[in-house]
C-alpha cells in the first residue's frame, strides 16, 4: 500500500489508545529532533496521519509553519515525514542500512534526518504524494505510451544504477532458505488457511519439487542488491520545491527495508509484472529487452548470456515471486485484517499460469494449480461472504483513483 492512502485497518479499544499515545510521543520526539537540527525550537509538531502499507509502520506528515532550512537541502523544506515503526515489529536497523547502501549507489531514497531505534521513530524527507501507479494508470487510460516509457525508463535506469554498484554489501543473502520459506507461504496461507486444502503425499511432493526447481533457478542468476518490492506503489514522482512533479527524473524509492542480495531479475519482475497494473506482453518484452541490453553494456550480466536465457530467468523469477505473493496476500487478509489485498489475487494467479505454461518444467504444477486451487480461490472471491466487503471494494477503488 502507498503512504498516501488513508488507513482503514484500525483496531479498537486498547490498541486505539496505544496508537494515540504513540502518535503523541512521536510528535514530541520530532519536535526535539528538529530543535537539534535547526538550533531553535520549531514549535509544536502536529503531524497528520497518512496511509499504511503492508507492514505495521505508520506515516504522518508535518507541515511546517514556516519553511525550514535544513543541512543537505538546497531549498527550504515545507513538510517532513514522521514514521512510527514499532521496534518489536519492524526491523529498523535494516531500514537504515538499506537506505545508506541504496543512496550510496545513487538511488533517491528519503533523507533520514533523525531516528530513534529504541522507540522506533524516524524523521524523513517528504517526497510528496505522487506515486507511480496513478501516473501509469492515467497514461494507460489515455493510451499515452510515450509517458509510460518515460516512467519505466527512469525506473529501470535507477535499478541499473543500483545493480552497477560493485561495493561490498551488508544486506542479507536471498539464499535458498529464504526463497523456500517464501514459497512455503503458498502451502500454508493460500492452500491451507484460505482454501482449507489438505495436501496429500503426491501434492506435497509436487510442490517440493517445484519449489526446489525455482529456488535453484534464482540462485543461478547474477546476484545483486535487490529492493524486493520495486513496483508502482513503492516508486514516487518526487515533488520539487515549486510543487511540480516532473516525470523525467529518477523516481523516489520507498519501502526498501526488506532488501537483500539476490537474483538480478527479481526487481525487474516486480516492476514489469506488477501486481497492481498489467501491460501487454509485447510492451513487457520491449522494456525487458531495453533493460537486458543496458545490463550487458554495464557488465551487470555476462556478455555471454543470451537473450533467451535472460528471458527464461525473468520468467522463472516471476513465478517464484508471484507464488510467494499469493501466500502473502492471503496472510494479509486472514492474519492482518487487510482483505483488500484479495482483490489483486486474480492478476497474480493469471501471471502464474500464463508465464508458467511456457516452461515444460512447470507443466505438472500449472496443471494442478489451474484445475484445483485456482478454481477454489475464484470461488472464495465470488462467494457472498465477509472476506471482501462492499466497503473494501469501494476503498480499493478510491485508493486507486488517488482520492
Secondary structure, DSSP 8 states (H G I E B T S, - for coil): --TTS-------THHHHHHHHHHHHHHHHHHHHHHHHHSS------EEE----SSS-EEEEEEEEEEE--TT-SS-EEEEEEEE--TTTS-HHHHHHHHHHHHHTT-EE--EEEEETTTTEEEEE---S-BHHHHHHHHHHHT-HHHHHHHHHHHHHHHHHHHH--S---S-B--HHHHHHHHHHIIIIIIIIIT-----HHHHHHHHHHHHHHHHHHHTS-EEEE-S--STTSEE----TTS---SSS--EE---TT-EEEETTHHHHHHHT-SS----HHHHHHHHHHHHHHHHHTTSS-TT--HHHHHHHHHHHHHHHHHHHHHHHHHHHHTSS-GGGGGGHHHHHHHHHHHHTT-GGGHHHHHHHHHTHHHHHHHHHHSSSSSS-HHHHHHHHHHHTT-
